[in-house]
Amino acid sequence: MSLEALKARLSDYAKDLKLNLSSLAAEPSLTQQQRAGAFVASALASRNADVTAAVIGEFGAQLSPEALTAAKAAASIMAMNNIYYRFTHLVAAADYKTMPAKLRMNVLAKPGVEKADFELWSIAVSAINGCGMCLDSHERVVREHGVSSEAVQAVVRIAAVVHAIAATLDGEAAAAEQAIAA
């Protein structure tokens, strides 16, 4: 499935999502690798098979095999970390914040791409998963690597639109199933 086919599946009420998807696909504040990786990581985090297939079909070819693997790794590791660190942040008991996570996170040290790019993709996934602690941590790292606030914002905009498209398609599918059942 292509991005055009994905946009065609969106109802008229989601016109803004279609327009945003088109403009973000050519977002100038990001390098091609940053942009494509943000789309891939966000699509995987959206947990929608059609969105993931369309995004990887469109943006996977814009990434080297190593960068595509790294974008997938960002989605994977942050799916775990966002749950764990959101827990430590939200629970009232302070002792969890000082306990070692005891979770393997080797890919964070050697992601296979530029550290700033991997961290940007981690921000996209963390935005979708709602982990403020991870957002703060990864945003600090990208800023230390000289990434602009405009680039960080662009990655979060990509995450927001990709996730909204996945949610919209999931909602439409549920409504269609309900209509059939009725």
N, C-alpha and C positions, 0 to 999 in steps of 0.2 A: 504494500500500500504506500502511496506517495503522500506528501503533505497536502497536495491539491485534493486528493481523494479523501483525506482526513477532514479537510475544511468543508468539503461537499457534504459530509455526514452531519455537520453541525447545523442545527435549526437556525432560522432567521433571527431568533432572539439572541443568538450567540454571535452576531455579526462582529461585535467588538473583539471577540477572541480570534476570529478569522483575520481581522485587520492587524491585530497585535502580533499574531503568529507570522504574518508576512513581513512586517517591519522588523521584528526581532531576528528573523532568518538572515537579515543583512545588517545586523547591529554593528555600527562602525567603531564603537569604543572597545571592542574585543578583537583579538586576533582570530583567524579562522579556527585554529585549534581550540582556543578558549570557548568560542561560541559553539562549535560543534560538540565539544565535550560537555558543555553545560546542557545542551539539548539532550544528549544521550543519557547523562546521569539523571537529569530531571525526569525523562521518560521512564527510566527504570524505577525511579522512586514513586512515580505516579501509579504504578501497579496495574496499568491497563495494557493488555496485550496489543490492541490495535494501535494505540498511541506509540507504544514502544516499537512496534514493527515499522510504522511510518517514519518515525524519527530516525531510527537506525538506518532505514533504507535511504533516507535523505542525507543524513549527516555522517553516517559511518564511513562512507567513502572519502569524506573530507579529512579523516584522521588516519594517521599511520596505524598499523596494527598495534604498536605499543601504546599509542595514545587512546585507541578504542578500548583496549584492555584496561588502561588506567581509569578511564571514565566509568567503565563498568565496576572497577574496583572501588572507586569513590562512592558509588551508589551502594555497593555491598557493605563496605566497612561502616559507612555512616548509618545505614539501616540498623546496625548493631549499636554503634556508639550513641546515636541519638536517643535510643531507648534507655540505655544505661545512664548516660549523663543527664538526661531529662529527669530520670528518677532521682539521682543524687541532688539535683537542683530543687526539685519540687517537694521532696519529703522533708518533714520538719526536723527529724533527728540529724544532728550535725556530724555524728561519727561516720556516716556514709561518705561524706565529702573528703575525708582524710584517708579512707581505706583504699588500698591499691585495687584497680579494676580487675586485675587478674584475667584480662581478655587479651588475646593476641591481636596486635595492630601493626605488624611489621610493614605493611604497605604504606603506612604514613611516613615512614623513614625513607623508603625506596619505592616511590610510586611508578617509576619508569618514564616519567615526563618531568618537565620543569615543576618545581615545588609550587610556585605561584599558581600554575594552571590546575594542578590537583587540588589545591586548597580552594580555589574558586569553585570547582565542581563540588567540593565538600560543603561549601556554603549553600549552593543550590539545593542539595539534598537536605541539608539541615533546615533550610527555610521551609521546604515541603513538610518535613517531619516535625517542625515546631520545637526545635531544641535551641533555646536561647544561649545556653552555656556553650554549645558547639559553634553557634553563629559568632559569638564574641571571640572565641578562641581562633577560629579560622580567619575571621575578618582581620584580626590583629596581625596574623602571619602574612596575609596578602599585602596589607598596608606596609609592613616591614620590608616586603619585597618590591615596593614601589608601585603597586597596583593602585590605580585611581579609584576614587569613590564612584565615579561614573561607571567604571567597569564592574565594580561590585554590585551596584544598583542594576546594571544590565543583566547580570547573571541571576539576580533575584527576580527580575521581571520575566526572564525566560522561565524560571521555575514556576512562577505564579501562573503564567499563561499555559504552560504544558500541563500543570496540575489541574487548572480550571477546565481545560479541554477534556482531560480524562474523567473528571467529575461529571461534566456535562454528558459525555457519552455513556457513562455508567448510569446516570439518572434517566436518560432516554431509554436505555435498554431495560431498566427496571419498570419504567412506565409502560413500555411495549409488552413486557411479560404480564403486567397487571391487566392490561387491556385484553390480552388473549385469554387470561384466566377468568375474566368477567364475562 
